[in-house]
Amino acid sequence: MDWDDEYSHNSFDLHCLLNSFPGDLEFEQIFSDIDEKIEQNAASIEHCIKEIQSEINKQCPGVQLQTTTDCFEWLTNYNYSTSESSFISHGDLIKFLKTLQDLLKNEQNQEEMTLDLLWDLSCYSSVSFPSTLSGTSFHFLSRTCLHSVEDNSSMDVKSIWDDIRLHLRRFLVSKLQSHNEINNSQQKILLKKQCLQQLLFLYPESEVVIKYQNIQNKLLANLLQNCFSSYNRDSNLDVIVHGYQSTMLKLYSIIKEDFNTLCEILAPSSMVKFVKETYLDTVTEEMAKFLENFCELQFRENAVRVGKTSKSSSKHRGAVHALG
């Protein structure tokens, strides 16, 4: 009886649920409303595309987009890195860069101010600076079409810009090298990050990483030189191993600092490659060379001792024979 009541109750709920669904006419109205919304959206999108097409034809006289397909293809191939650039005449751009060039050459301690100015122009005034030596010319938006042929004057801009960033690169590399002398690890990491970010503003990542790798290679070379040069002929292997362990602790600190410095710049795989090529390969190679030289020296000295001992024994036996 209880089961019948429960079944009756559930059956009633199911009928109520089915009755709550809309009928055929209601479904037709719903689909009709959806179709109307889709048509309205399509018309709105088409209107927007026509406005974009008209604006492109005005801004780039060298391009005349006739169809919607033409408009989509042009937008797909458009280089958005230049689209945000301000309207700067070529003459004004040359004057600006030459002023910076003269300032850096003739005035001292203007590098930080120049870097801040260039950064602000890039971030807040939408001026785009190239970061590759082999890349396109300095981005400035003129009244000509983006895809028009560049004249030779663009090379003048690139030449001046390359000279400016070369000056700034030398300044930043010098700062990076000096930061290795800082004892406070957190301060060192912070200052190095700032320098590397500024270098990445001027140059592509691959070139910045190579430059930083060269700096750290010199640091490692000095560390290993201080480790191995202190040993003399009287040093035994235990003393060498103890000194090597001390050096490895210092190296661990350097690698840890580099992880924290480069973690926001390099991908994990690139970070592992950097550490291996910069530190581990060099340490392994230098340690192998040192042990080879050390063993060779020990063999020579042992051979000399054996020779002296043999001669001494021969003399002793000769003296005993004479007394006999």
MOJOZI-V967620 format. One record per helix or strand of 2 or more residues. SS is the DSSP state (H for helix, E for strand). FROM is the first residue (numbers start at 0). LEN is the number of residues. Records with the same first field share a line. If there is no record, write none. Layout:
SS: FROM-LEN / FROM-LEN
This chain:
H: 1-19 / 23-36 / 67-10 / 79-4 / 89-17 / 110-14 / 152-27 / 184-18 / 204-24 / 236-26 / 267-56
